[in-house]
Amino acid sequence: MNETAKNAAYIKSQYLEQKIALEELLESYELGGSTSRSFIRQGERAADSMNLLNNQDLDRLNNAVRSVEQNMASLGDSSRNTLNSLQDELDEQGRQSD
């Protein structure tokens, strides 16, 4: 019975450590403490290693990672569109000069 109590206490402490690490990771990103790329890497590693947390606990992390990935993709698309527009404008100015 003592052994079972010790094991239960150990698992509870491990669960709480994982929960705290998850909250710290999310808070760090929300406060600007990590870059988008860094957050994605850390989030993926955390999701793989936090085996005591349930899906509800990890849903916030997974949703945040997906949101960051979508924002990065959107920013990339916007940057490419801006670059293409600038290139078109320069091409037009070059044709007018010719």
Secondary structure, DSSP 8 states (H G I E B T S, - for coil): -HHHHHHHHHHHHHHHHHHHHHHHHHHHHHTT-S-HHHHHHHHHHHHHH-TTS-HHHHHHHHHHHHHHHHHHHHHHHHHHHHHHHHHHHHHHHHHHH-
